[in-house]
Amino acid sequence: MDTFASLLSTRRAALGIETQAALRQLLAARHRAVSTNTVSAWHTGRSVPRAAMLSVLLDVLQVDATDRLRWQAAAFRGVL
């Protein structure tokens, strides 16, 4: 079973987004400012994005419709 953190790290690497800071910049370009601590918490599994941010994040990471359910399930498991 995938965790949100593992999905995020794997997808970011696959897209060549080398750093958490680069991911923050991509989100900021979509008018969604997030702190360094927030992105770090997603990567370490300490937290997951809220629904609205998750949607933007999945767009930025180019996650297709088929995989969105897996990501959403992983995020939901992260808050239980």
C-alpha angles and dihedrals in degrees: 000000000000121000120218090244093054093047090049095049093046095048094045090053092047090056093047094246094150103187141030087240090059089053090051089053092052090051091047089054086061090053092255109123115196130177126246089244092054094053090045090052090053091051094048095043095245090123143356130222121268116250097267093047091044090058092051092044092052089051091051090048091048093234109175125229093260094056096041091081091055090050092047091050091050091050091048091051087052092063098046 
